[in-house]
Structures are given as structure tokens and as C-alpha cells.
Amino acid sequence: MFWNGSGAITVALQTPPQWSWLPALILGALIGAYAGAHVALAKGNRAIKRIFEALTILVGIKLILDGIAII
């Protein structure tokens, strides 16, 4: 909560917040925290690391493809 809050304050000081996004962000954070805790307890830390790696790679590929589409 501390790091998310400090990040939110930093961003809010630089640009006006999109308040309409707040409910979706809070809901996503709660669902993600619950799902992550459930997977960690059921499958262990190794599964969490693999899921995080896969998501990071997918997001990286998406960003690269979006960058290529702009060019």
C-alpha cells in the first residue's frame, strides 16, 4: 500500500489523475492480489515467478509491436 500510494501521489503531482479509472484499478489490484496469493499457496513461489516472467515477456512483445505499428 505504501509504495502504490507514494507512486500515485508522485504521478498525481505531475499530471491530472484520471479519476474515472480509479474503480477499475482498485478492483484489478484486489483481484490480482487475491489470485496471486491463491496461486502462491496452491502452487508455490516457483509458479508465481514463471507467471510473472511470462506476463513480462508478453507485455514486452506487445510494446514492441505497438512501437512498430507507429513507425
mmCIF file of the N, C-alpha and C atoms, coordinates in Angstrom:
data_MODEL
# 
_entry.id   MODEL 
# 
loop_
_atom_site.group_PDB 
_atom_site.id 
_atom_site.type_symbol 
_atom_site.label_atom_id 
_atom_site.label_alt_id 
_atom_site.label_comp_id 
_atom_site.label_asym_id 
_atom_site.label_entity_id 
_atom_site.label_seq_id 
_atom_site.pdbx_PDB_ins_code 
_atom_site.Cartn_x 
_atom_site.Cartn_y 
_atom_site.Cartn_z 
_atom_site.occupancy 
_atom_site.B_iso_or_equiv 
_atom_site.pdbx_formal_charge 
_atom_site.auth_seq_id 
_atom_site.auth_comp_id 
_atom_site.auth_asym_id 
_atom_site.auth_atom_id 
_atom_site.pdbx_PDB_model_num 
ATOM 1   N N  . MET A 1 1  ? 0.822   -1.196  0.000   1.00 0.00 ? 1  MET A N  1 
ATOM 2   C CA . MET A 1 1  ? 0.000   0.000   0.000   1.00 0.00 ? 1  MET A CA 1 
ATOM 3   C C  . MET A 1 1  ? 0.866   1.261   0.000   1.00 0.00 ? 1  MET A C  1 
ATOM 4   N N  . PHE A 1 2  ? 1.980   1.239   0.757   1.00 0.00 ? 2  PHE A N  1 
ATOM 5   C CA . PHE A 1 2  ? 2.835   2.419   0.844   1.00 0.00 ? 2  PHE A CA 1 
ATOM 6   C C  . PHE A 1 2  ? 3.425   2.764   -0.520  1.00 0.00 ? 2  PHE A C  1 
ATOM 7   N N  . TRP A 1 3  ? 3.988   1.774   -1.209  1.00 0.00 ? 3  TRP A N  1 
ATOM 8   C CA . TRP A 1 3  ? 4.639   2.045   -2.497  1.00 0.00 ? 3  TRP A CA 1 
ATOM 9   C C  . TRP A 1 3  ? 3.614   2.455   -3.549  1.00 0.00 ? 3  TRP A C  1 
ATOM 10  N N  . ASN A 1 4  ? 2.458   1.806   -3.573  1.00 0.00 ? 4  ASN A N  1 
ATOM 11  C CA . ASN A 1 4  ? 1.414   2.201   -4.522  1.00 0.00 ? 4  ASN A CA 1 
ATOM 12  C C  . ASN A 1 4  ? 0.926   3.619   -4.240  1.00 0.00 ? 4  ASN A C  1 
ATOM 13  N N  . GLY A 1 5  ? 0.751   3.928   -2.980  1.00 0.00 ? 5  GLY A N  1 
ATOM 14  C CA . GLY A 1 5  ? 0.299   5.260   -2.611  1.00 0.00 ? 5  GLY A CA 1 
ATOM 15  C C  . GLY A 1 5  ? 1.314   6.339   -2.949  1.00 0.00 ? 5  GLY A C  1 
ATOM 16  N N  . SER A 1 6  ? 2.598   6.068   -2.663  1.00 0.00 ? 6  SER A N  1 
ATOM 17  C CA . SER A 1 6  ? 3.623   7.063   -2.985  1.00 0.00 ? 6  SER A CA 1 
ATOM 18  C C  . SER A 1 6  ? 3.760   7.232   -4.495  1.00 0.00 ? 6  SER A C  1 
ATOM 19  N N  . GLY A 1 7  ? 3.614   6.152   -5.245  1.00 0.00 ? 7  GLY A N  1 
ATOM 20  C CA . GLY A 1 7  ? 3.640   6.254   -6.709  1.00 0.00 ? 7  GLY A CA 1 
ATOM 21  C C  . GLY A 1 7  ? 2.461   7.048   -7.236  1.00 0.00 ? 7  GLY A C  1 
ATOM 22  N N  . ALA A 1 8  ? 1.293   6.820   -6.671  1.00 0.00 ? 8  ALA A N  1 
ATOM 23  C CA . ALA A 1 8  ? 0.089   7.544   -7.092  1.00 0.00 ? 8  ALA A CA 1 
ATOM 24  C C  . ALA A 1 8  ? 0.229   9.036   -6.809  1.00 0.00 ? 8  ALA A C  1 
ATOM 25  N N  . ILE A 1 9  ? 0.778   9.371   -5.660  1.00 0.00 ? 9  ILE A N  1 
ATOM 26  C CA . ILE A 1 9  ? 0.967   10.787  -5.322  1.00 0.00 ? 9  ILE A CA 1 
ATOM 27  C C  . ILE A 1 9  ? 1.969   11.432  -6.280  1.00 0.00 ? 9  ILE A C  1 
ATOM 28  N N  . THR A 1 10 ? 3.058   10.734  -6.576  1.00 0.00 ? 10 THR A N  1 
ATOM 29  C CA . THR A 1 10 ? 4.067   11.269  -7.489  1.00 0.00 ? 10 THR A CA 1 
ATOM 30  C C  . THR A 1 10 ? 3.476   11.536  -8.867  1.00 0.00 ? 10 THR A C  1 
ATOM 31  N N  . VAL A 1 11 ? 2.709   10.585  -9.390  1.00 0.00 ? 11 VAL A N  1 
ATOM 32  C CA . VAL A 1 11 ? 2.087   10.772  -10.703 1.00 0.00 ? 11 VAL A CA 1 
ATOM 33  C C  . VAL A 1 11 ? 1.062   11.895  -10.655 1.00 0.00 ? 11 VAL A C  1 
ATOM 34  N N  . ALA A 1 12 ? 0.275   11.959  -9.585  1.00 0.00 ? 12 ALA A N  1 
ATOM 35  C CA . ALA A 1 12 ? -0.758  12.990  -9.466  1.00 0.00 ? 12 ALA A CA 1 
ATOM 36  C C  . ALA A 1 12 ? -0.154  14.388  -9.402  1.00 0.00 ? 12 ALA A C  1 
ATOM 37  N N  . LEU A 1 13 ? 1.063   14.510  -8.885  1.00 0.00 ? 13 LEU A N  1 
ATOM 38  C CA . LEU A 1 13 ? 1.725   15.810  -8.835  1.00 0.00 ? 13 LEU A CA 1 
ATOM 39  C C  . LEU A 1 13 ? 2.229   16.244  -10.207 1.00 0.00 ? 13 LEU A C  1 
ATOM 40  N N  . GLN A 1 14 ? 2.405   15.283  -11.111 1.00 0.00 ? 14 GLN A N  1 
ATOM 41  C CA . GLN A 1 14 ? 2.943   15.595  -12.436 1.00 0.00 ? 14 GLN A CA 1 
ATOM 42  C C  . GLN A 1 14 ? 1.862   15.807  -13.493 1.00 0.00 ? 14 GLN A C  1 
ATOM 43  N N  . THR A 1 15 ? 0.737   15.162  -13.337 1.00 0.00 ? 15 THR A N  1 
ATOM 44  C CA . THR A 1 15 ? -0.335  15.239  -14.329 1.00 0.00 ? 15 THR A CA 1 
ATOM 45  C C  . THR A 1 15 ? -1.681  15.035  -13.625 1.00 0.00 ? 15 THR A C  1 
ATOM 46  N N  . PRO A 1 16 ? -2.755  15.591  -14.149 1.00 0.00 ? 16 PRO A N  1 
ATOM 47  C CA . PRO A 1 16 ? -4.058  15.382  -13.505 1.00 0.00 ? 16 PRO A CA 1 
ATOM 48  C C  . PRO A 1 16 ? -4.476  13.903  -13.546 1.00 0.00 ? 16 PRO A C  1 
ATOM 49  N N  . PRO A 1 17 ? -4.921  13.362  -12.424 1.00 0.00 ? 17 PRO A N  1 
ATOM 50  C CA . PRO A 1 17 ? -5.332  11.946  -12.397 1.00 0.00 ? 17 PRO A CA 1 
ATOM 51  C C  . PRO A 1 17 ? -6.596  11.701  -13.223 1.00 0.00 ? 17 PRO A C  1 
ATOM 52  N N  . GLN A 1 18 ? -6.700  10.519  -13.768 1.00 0.00 ? 18 GLN A N  1 
ATOM 53  C CA . GLN A 1 18 ? -7.918  10.076  -14.459 1.00 0.00 ? 18 GLN A CA 1 
ATOM 54  C C  . GLN A 1 18 ? -8.794  9.392   -13.407 1.00 0.00 ? 18 GLN A C  1 
ATOM 55  N N  . TRP A 1 19 ? -9.608  10.157  -12.704 1.00 0.00 ? 19 TRP A N  1 
ATOM 56  C CA . TRP A 1 19 ? -10.396 9.624   -11.601 1.00 0.00 ? 19 TRP A CA 1 
ATOM 57  C C  . TRP A 1 19 ? -11.368 8.544   -12.051 1.00 0.00 ? 19 TRP A C  1 
ATOM 58  N N  . SER A 1 20 ? -11.789 8.585   -13.300 1.00 0.00 ? 20 SER A N  1 
ATOM 59  C CA . SER A 1 20 ? -12.732 7.571   -13.777 1.00 0.00 ? 20 SER A CA 1 
ATOM 60  C C  . SER A 1 20 ? -12.090 6.184   -13.852 1.00 0.00 ? 20 SER A C  1 
ATOM 61  N N  . TRP A 1 21 ? -10.758 6.108   -13.870 1.00 0.00 ? 21 TRP A N  1 
ATOM 62  C CA . TRP A 1 21 ? -10.051 4.821   -13.920 1.00 0.00 ? 21 TRP A CA 1 
ATOM 63  C C  . TRP A 1 21 ? -9.924  4.188   -12.538 1.00 0.00 ? 21 TRP A C  1 
ATOM 64  N N  . LEU A 1 22 ? -10.109 4.973   -11.485 1.00 0.00 ? 22 LEU A N  1 
ATOM 65  C CA . LEU A 1 22 ? -9.842  4.511   -10.125 1.00 0.00 ? 22 LEU A CA 1 
ATOM 66  C C  . LEU A 1 22 ? -10.595 3.239   -9.729  1.00 0.00 ? 22 LEU A C  1 
ATOM 67  N N  . PRO A 1 23 ? -11.906 3.120   -9.970  1.00 0.00 ? 23 PRO A N  1 
ATOM 68  C CA . PRO A 1 23 ? -12.591 1.881   -9.576  1.00 0.00 ? 23 PRO A CA 1 
ATOM 69  C C  . PRO A 1 23 ? -12.007 0.633   -10.259 1.00 0.00 ? 23 PRO A C  1 
ATOM 70  N N  . ALA A 1 24 ? -11.701 0.730   -11.556 1.00 0.00 ? 24 ALA A N  1 
ATOM 71  C CA . ALA A 1 24 ? -11.140 -0.418  -12.274 1.00 0.00 ? 24 ALA A CA 1 
ATOM 72  C C  . ALA A 1 24 ? -9.748  -0.765  -11.741 1.00 0.00 ? 24 ALA A C  1 
ATOM 73  N N  . LEU A 1 25 ? -8.948  0.240   -11.422 1.00 0.00 ? 25 LEU A N  1 
ATOM 74  C CA . LEU A 1 25 ? -7.611  -0.008  -10.886 1.00 0.00 ? 25 LEU A CA 1 
ATOM 75  C C  . LEU A 1 25 ? -7.662  -0.671  -9.508  1.00 0.00 ? 25 LEU A C  1 
ATOM 76  N N  . ILE A 1 26 ? -8.557  -0.192  -8.659  1.00 0.00 ? 26 ILE A N  1 
ATOM 77  C CA . ILE A 1 26 ? -8.695  -0.785  -7.323  1.00 0.00 ? 26 ILE A CA 1 
ATOM 78  C C  . ILE A 1 26 ? -9.205  -2.219  -7.431  1.00 0.00 ? 26 ILE A C  1 
ATOM 79  N N  . LEU A 1 27 ? -10.215 -2.435  -8.269  1.00 0.00 ? 27 LEU A N  1 
ATOM 80  C CA . LEU A 1 27 ? -10.752 -3.786  -8.449  1.00 0.00 ? 27 LEU A CA 1 
ATOM 81  C C  . LEU A 1 27 ? -9.691  -4.726  -9.009  1.00 0.00 ? 27 LEU A C  1 
ATOM 82  N N  . GLY A 1 28 ? -8.938  -4.259  -9.991  1.00 0.00 ? 28 GLY A N  1 
ATOM 83  C CA . GLY A 1 28 ? -7.870  -5.077  -10.565 1.00 0.00 ? 28 GLY A CA 1 
ATOM 84  C C  . GLY A 1 28 ? -6.793  -5.417  -9.551  1.00 0.00 ? 28 GLY A C  1 
ATOM 85  N N  . ALA A 1 29 ? -6.442  -4.453  -8.698  1.00 0.00 ? 29 ALA A N  1 
ATOM 86  C CA . ALA A 1 29 ? -5.437  -4.695  -7.666  1.00 0.00 ? 29 ALA A CA 1 
ATOM 87  C C  . ALA A 1 29 ? -5.921  -5.729  -6.655  1.00 0.00 ? 29 ALA A C  1 
ATOM 88  N N  . LEU A 1 30 ? -7.186  -5.619  -6.255  1.00 0.00 ? 30 LEU A N  1 
ATOM 89  C CA . LEU A 1 30 ? -7.734  -6.581  -5.287  1.00 0.00 ? 30 LEU A CA 1 
ATOM 90  C C  . LEU A 1 30 ? -7.822  -7.982  -5.882  1.00 0.00 ? 30 LEU A C  1 
ATOM 91  N N  . ILE A 1 31 ? -8.319  -8.091  -7.111  1.00 0.00 ? 31 ILE A N  1 
ATOM 92  C CA . ILE A 1 31 ? -8.422  -9.398  -7.765  1.00 0.00 ? 31 ILE A CA 1 
ATOM 93  C C  . ILE A 1 31 ? -7.033  -9.986  -7.986  1.00 0.00 ? 31 ILE A C  1 
ATOM 94  N N  . GLY A 1 32 ? -6.094  -9.156  -8.430  1.00 0.00 ? 32 GLY A N  1 
ATOM 95  C CA . GLY A 1 32 ? -4.731  -9.628  -8.659  1.00 0.00 ? 32 GLY A CA 1 
ATOM 96  C C  . GLY A 1 32 ? -4.051  -10.101 -7.379  1.00 0.00 ? 32 GLY A C  1 
ATOM 97  N N  . ALA A 1 33 ? -4.245  -9.367  -6.298  1.00 0.00 ? 33 ALA A N  1 
ATOM 98  C CA . ALA A 1 33 ? -3.652  -9.758  -5.019  1.00 0.00 ? 33 ALA A CA 1 
ATOM 99  C C  . ALA A 1 33 ? -4.238  -11.076 -4.536  1.00 0.00 ? 33 ALA A C  1 
ATOM 100 N N  . TYR A 1 34 ? -5.550  -11.217 -4.652  1.00 0.00 ? 34 TYR A N  1 
ATOM 101 C CA . TYR A 1 34 ? -6.199  -12.466 -4.232  1.00 0.00 ? 34 TYR A CA 1 
ATOM 102 C C  . TYR A 1 34 ? -5.730  -13.640 -5.084  1.00 0.00 ? 34 TYR A C  1 
ATOM 103 N N  . ALA A 1 35 ? -5.721  -13.443 -6.419  1.00 0.00 ? 35 ALA A N  1 
ATOM 104 C CA . ALA A 1 35 ? -5.305  -14.521 -7.322  1.00 0.00 ? 35 ALA A CA 1 
ATOM 105 C C  . ALA A 1 35 ? -3.846  -14.887 -7.091  1.00 0.00 ? 35 ALA A C  1 
ATOM 106 N N  . GLY A 1 36 ? -2.993  -13.883 -6.908  1.00 0.00 ? 36 GLY A N  1 
ATOM 107 C CA . GLY A 1 36 ? -1.579  -14.151 -6.665  1.00 0.00 ? 36 GLY A CA 1 
ATOM 108 C C  . GLY A 1 36 ? -1.349  -14.913 -5.375  1.00 0.00 ? 36 GLY A C  1 
ATOM 109 N N  . ALA A 1 37 ? -2.049  -14.530 -4.324  1.00 0.00 ? 37 ALA A N  1 
ATOM 110 C CA . ALA A 1 37 ? -1.913  -15.232 -3.040  1.00 0.00 ? 37 ALA A CA 1 
ATOM 111 C C  . ALA A 1 37 ? -2.422  -16.660 -3.155  1.00 0.00 ? 37 ALA A C  1 
ATOM 112 N N  . HIS A 1 38 ? -3.523  -16.844 -3.874  1.00 0.00 ? 38 HIS A N  1 
ATOM 113 C CA . HIS A 1 38 ? -4.084  -18.186 -4.054  1.00 0.00 ? 38 HIS A CA 1 
ATOM 114 C C  . HIS A 1 38 ? -3.110  -19.088 -4.815  1.00 0.00 ? 38 HIS A C  1 
ATOM 115 N N  . VAL A 1 39 ? -2.562  -18.584 -5.915  1.00 0.00 ? 39 VAL A N  1 
ATOM 116 C CA . VAL A 1 39 ? -1.613  -19.377 -6.708  1.00 0.00 ? 39 VAL A CA 1 
ATOM 117 C C  . VAL A 1 39 ? -0.355  -19.664 -5.902  1.00 0.00 ? 39 VAL A C  1 
ATOM 118 N N  . ALA A 1 40 ? 0.125   -18.670 -5.145  1.00 0.00 ? 40 ALA A N  1 
ATOM 119 C CA . ALA A 1 40 ? 1.327   -18.862 -4.342  1.00 0.00 ? 40 ALA A CA 1 
ATOM 120 C C  . ALA A 1 40 ? 1.132   -19.959 -3.299  1.00 0.00 ? 40 ALA A C  1 
ATOM 121 N N  . LEU A 1 41 ? -0.039  -19.975 -2.674  1.00 0.00 ? 41 LEU A N  1 
ATOM 122 C CA . LEU A 1 41 ? -0.303  -21.004 -1.662  1.00 0.00 ? 41 LEU A CA 1 
ATOM 123 C C  . LEU A 1 41 ? -0.528  -22.370 -2.303  1.00 0.00 ? 41 LEU A C  1 
ATOM 124 N N  . ALA A 1 42 ? -1.185  -22.392 -3.448  1.00 0.00 ? 42 ALA A N  1 
ATOM 125 C CA . ALA A 1 42 ? -1.517  -23.665 -4.094  1.00 0.00 ? 42 ALA A CA 1 
ATOM 126 C C  . ALA A 1 42 ? -0.339  -24.262 -4.852  1.00 0.00 ? 42 ALA A C  1 
ATOM 127 N N  . LYS A 1 43 ? 0.414   -23.428 -5.541  1.00 0.00 ? 43 LYS A N  1 
ATOM 128 C CA . LYS A 1 43 ? 1.464   -23.930 -6.438  1.00 0.00 ? 43 LYS A CA 1 
ATOM 129 C C  . LYS A 1 43 ? 2.879   -23.588 -6.003  1.00 0.00 ? 43 LYS A C  1 
ATOM 130 N N  . GLY A 1 44 ? 3.036   -22.606 -5.137  1.00 0.00 ? 44 GLY A N  1 
ATOM 131 C CA . GLY A 1 44 ? 4.362   -22.250 -4.647  1.00 0.00 ? 44 GLY A CA 1 
ATOM 132 C C  . GLY A 1 44 ? 4.966   -21.061 -5.375  1.00 0.00 ? 44 GLY A C  1 
ATOM 133 N N  . ASN A 1 45 ? 6.110   -20.641 -4.851  1.00 0.00 ? 45 ASN A N  1 
ATOM 134 C CA . ASN A 1 45 ? 6.788   -19.458 -5.341  1.00 0.00 ? 45 ASN A CA 1 
ATOM 135 C C  . ASN A 1 45 ? 7.281   -19.628 -6.783  1.00 0.00 ? 45 ASN A C  1 
ATOM 136 N N  . ARG A 1 46 ? 7.673   -20.818 -7.149  1.00 0.00 ? 46 ARG A N  1 
ATOM 137 C CA . ARG A 1 46 ? 8.178   -21.062 -8.499  1.00 0.00 ? 46 ARG A CA 1 
ATOM 138 C C  . ARG A 1 46 ? 7.119   -20.752 -9.561  1.00 0.00 ? 46 ARG A C  1 
ATOM 139 N N  . ALA A 1 47 ? 5.881   -21.113 -9.297  1.00 0.00 ? 47 ALA A N  1 
ATOM 140 C CA . ALA A 1 47 ? 4.794   -20.837 -10.243 1.00 0.00 ? 47 ALA A CA 1 
ATOM 141 C C  . ALA A 1 47 ? 4.581   -19.333 -10.384 1.00 0.00 ? 47 ALA A C  1 
ATOM 142 N N  . ILE A 1 48 ? 4.642   -18.606 -9.277  1.00 0.00 ? 48 ILE A N  1 
ATOM 143 C CA . ILE A 1 48 ? 4.484   -17.156 -9.325  1.00 0.00 ? 48 ILE A CA 1 
ATOM 144 C C  . ILE A 1 48 ? 5.582   -16.538 -10.187 1.00 0.00 ? 48 ILE A C  1 
ATOM 145 N N  . LYS A 1 49 ? 6.813   -16.998 -10.017 1.00 0.00 ? 49 LYS A N  1 
ATOM 146 C CA . LYS A 1 49 ? 7.920   -16.466 -10.811 1.00 0.00 ? 49 LYS A CA 1 
ATOM 147 C C  . LYS A 1 49 ? 7.713   -16.743 -12.296 1.00 0.00 ? 49 LYS A C  1 
ATOM 148 N N  . ARG A 1 50 ? 7.275   -17.944 -12.640 1.00 0.00 ? 50 ARG A N  1 
ATOM 149 C CA . ARG A 1 50 ? 7.054   -18.297 -14.048 1.00 0.00 ? 50 ARG A CA 1 
ATOM 150 C C  . ARG A 1 50 ? 5.915   -17.479 -14.655 1.00 0.00 ? 50 ARG A C  1 
ATOM 151 N N  . ILE A 1 51 ? 4.845   -17.294 -13.908 1.00 0.00 ? 51 ILE A N  1 
ATOM 152 C CA . ILE A 1 51 ? 3.720   -16.489 -14.400 1.00 0.00 ? 51 ILE A CA 1 
ATOM 153 C C  . ILE A 1 51 ? 4.167   -15.039 -14.599 1.00 0.00 ? 51 ILE A C  1 
ATOM 154 N N  . PHE A 1 52 ? 4.927   -14.511 -13.657 1.00 0.00 ? 52 PHE A N  1 
ATOM 155 C CA . PHE A 1 52 ? 5.421   -13.144 -13.781 1.00 0.00 ? 52 PHE A CA 1 
ATOM 156 C C  . PHE A 1 52 ? 6.338   -13.001 -14.997 1.00 0.00 ? 52 PHE A C  1 
ATOM 157 N N  . GLU A 1 53 ? 7.216   -13.972 -15.201 1.00 0.00 ? 53 GLU A N  1 
ATOM 158 C CA . GLU A 1 53 ? 8.102   -13.940 -16.363 1.00 0.00 ? 53 GLU A CA 1 
ATOM 159 C C  . GLU A 1 53 ? 7.307   -13.960 -17.661 1.00 0.00 ? 53 GLU A C  1 
ATOM 160 N N  . ALA A 1 54 ? 6.316   -14.826 -17.741 1.00 0.00 ? 54 ALA A N  1 
ATOM 161 C CA . ALA A 1 54 ? 5.504   -14.932 -18.955 1.00 0.00 ? 54 ALA A CA 1 
ATOM 162 C C  . ALA A 1 54 ? 4.753   -13.629 -19.229 1.00 0.00 ? 54 ALA A C  1 
ATOM 163 N N  . LEU A 1 55 ? 4.153   -13.056 -18.199 1.00 0.00 ? 55 LEU A N  1 
ATOM 164 C CA . LEU A 1 55 ? 3.432   -11.793 -18.380 1.00 0.00 ? 55 LEU A CA 1 
ATOM 165 C C  . LEU A 1 55 ? 4.375   -10.664 -18.787 1.00 0.00 ? 55 LEU A C  1 
ATOM 166 N N  . THR A 1 56 ? 5.557   -10.629 -18.204 1.00 0.00 ? 56 THR A N  1 
ATOM 167 C CA . THR A 1 56 ? 6.531   -9.596  -18.546 1.00 0.00 ? 56 THR A CA 1 
ATOM 168 C C  . THR A 1 56 ? 6.958   -9.713  -20.006 1.00 0.00 ? 56 THR A C  1 
ATOM 169 N N  . ILE A 1 57 ? 7.201   -10.925 -20.466 1.00 0.00 ? 57 ILE A N  1 
ATOM 170 C CA . ILE A 1 57 ? 7.579   -11.146 -21.866 1.00 0.00 ? 57 ILE A CA 1 
ATOM 171 C C  . ILE A 1 57 ? 6.435   -10.742 -22.795 1.00 0.00 ? 57 ILE A C  1 
ATOM 172 N N  . LEU A 1 58 ? 5.206   -11.132 -22.454 1.00 0.00 ? 58 LEU A N  1 
ATOM 173 C CA . LEU A 1 58 ? 4.056   -10.764 -23.290 1.00 0.00 ? 58 LEU A CA 1 
ATOM 174 C C  . LEU A 1 58 ? 3.862   -9.252  -23.368 1.00 0.00 ? 58 LEU A C  1 
ATOM 175 N N  . VAL A 1 59 ? 4.010   -8.565  -22.252 1.00 0.00 ? 59 VAL A N  1 
ATOM 176 C CA . VAL A 1 59 ? 3.875   -7.107  -22.249 1.00 0.00 ? 59 VAL A CA 1 
ATOM 177 C C  . VAL A 1 59 ? 4.991   -6.482  -23.073 1.00 0.00 ? 59 VAL A C  1 
ATOM 178 N N  . GLY A 1 60 ? 6.211   -7.005  -22.966 1.00 0.00 ? 60 GLY A N  1 
ATOM 179 C CA . GLY A 1 60 ? 7.321   -6.506  -23.764 1.00 0.00 ? 60 GLY A CA 1 
ATOM 180 C C  . GLY A 1 60 ? 7.074   -6.676  -25.251 1.00 0.00 ? 60 GLY A C  1 
ATOM 181 N N  . ILE A 1 61 ? 6.583   -7.843  -25.648 1.00 0.00 ? 61 ILE A N  1 
ATOM 182 C CA . ILE A 1 61 ? 6.262   -8.092  -27.060 1.00 0.00 ? 61 ILE A CA 1 
ATOM 183 C C  . ILE A 1 61 ? 5.181   -7.133  -27.533 1.00 0.00 ? 61 ILE A C  1 
ATOM 184 N N  . LYS A 1 62 ? 4.155   -6.929  -26.716 1.00 0.00 ? 62 LYS A N  1 
ATOM 185 C CA . LYS A 1 62 ? 3.077   -6.007  -27.075 1.00 0.00 ? 62 LYS A CA 1 
ATOM 186 C C  . LYS A 1 62 ? 3.604   -4.589  -27.269 1.00 0.00 ? 62 LYS A C  1 
ATOM 187 N N  . LEU A 1 63 ? 4.484   -4.143  -26.383 1.00 0.00 ? 63 LEU A N  1 
ATOM 188 C CA . LEU A 1 63 ? 5.053   -2.804  -26.504 1.00 0.00 ? 63 LEU A CA 1 
ATOM 189 C C  . LEU A 1 63 ? 5.905   -2.677  -27.774 1.00 0.00 ? 63 LEU A C  1 
ATOM 190 N N  . ILE A 1 64 ? 6.668   -3.705  -28.091 1.00 0.00 ? 64 ILE A N  1 
ATOM 191 C CA . ILE A 1 64 ? 7.474   -3.690  -29.308 1.00 0.00 ? 64 ILE A CA 1 
ATOM 192 C C  . ILE A 1 64 ? 6.579   -3.631  -30.536 1.00 0.00 ? 64 ILE A C  1 
ATOM 193 N N  . LEU A 1 65 ? 5.532   -4.451  -30.560 1.00 0.00 ? 65 LEU A N  1 
ATOM 194 C CA . LEU A 1 65 ? 4.619   -4.461  -31.704 1.00 0.00 ? 65 LEU A CA 1 
ATOM 195 C C  . LEU A 1 65 ? 3.886   -3.130  -31.855 1.00 0.00 ? 65 LEU A C  1 
ATOM 196 N N  . ASP A 1 66 ? 3.492   -2.535  -30.735 1.00 0.00 ? 66 ASP A N  1 
ATOM 197 C CA . ASP A 1 66 ? 2.851   -1.216  -30.788 1.00 0.00 ? 66 ASP A CA 1 
ATOM 198 C C  . ASP A 1 66 ? 3.822   -0.164  -31.308 1.00 0.00 ? 66 ASP A C  1 
ATOM 199 N N  . GLY A 1 67 ? 5.082   -0.266  -30.923 1.00 0.00 ? 67 GLY A N  1 
ATOM 200 C CA . GLY A 1 67 ? 6.099   0.667   -31.394 1.00 0.00 ? 67 GLY A CA 1 
ATOM 201 C C  . GLY A 1 67 ? 6.338   0.510   -32.884 1.00 0.00 ? 67 GLY A C  1 
ATOM 202 N N  . ILE A 1 68 ? 6.314   -0.717  -33.403 1.00 0.00 ? 68 ILE A N  1 
ATOM 203 C CA . ILE A 1 68 ? 6.494   -0.973  -34.821 1.00 0.00 ? 68 ILE A CA 1 
ATOM 204 C C  . ILE A 1 68 ? 5.288   -0.439  -35.605 1.00 0.00 ? 68 ILE A C  1 
ATOM 205 N N  . ALA A 1 69 ? 4.092   -0.587  -35.041 1.00 0.00 ? 69 ALA A N  1 
ATOM 206 C CA . ALA A 1 69 ? 2.880   -0.133  -35.725 1.00 0.00 ? 69 ALA A CA 1 
ATOM 207 C C  . ALA A 1 69 ? 2.869   1.390   -35.878 1.00 0.00 ? 69 ALA A C  1 
ATOM 208 N N  . ILE A 1 70 ? 3.491   2.111   -34.956 1.00 0.00 ? 70 ILE A N  1 
ATOM 209 C CA . ILE A 1 70 ? 3.522   3.567   -35.031 1.00 0.00 ? 70 ILE A CA 1 
ATOM 210 C C  . ILE A 1 70 ? 4.462   4.037   -36.138 1.00 0.00 ? 70 ILE A C  1 
ATOM 211 N N  . ILE A 1 71 ? 5.525   3.273   -36.332 1.00 0.00 ? 71 ILE A N  1 
ATOM 212 C CA . ILE A 1 71 ? 6.523   3.658   -37.354 1.00 0.00 ? 71 ILE A CA 1 
ATOM 213 C C  . ILE A 1 71 ? 5.971   3.435   -38.700 1.00 0.00 ? 71 ILE A C  1 
# 
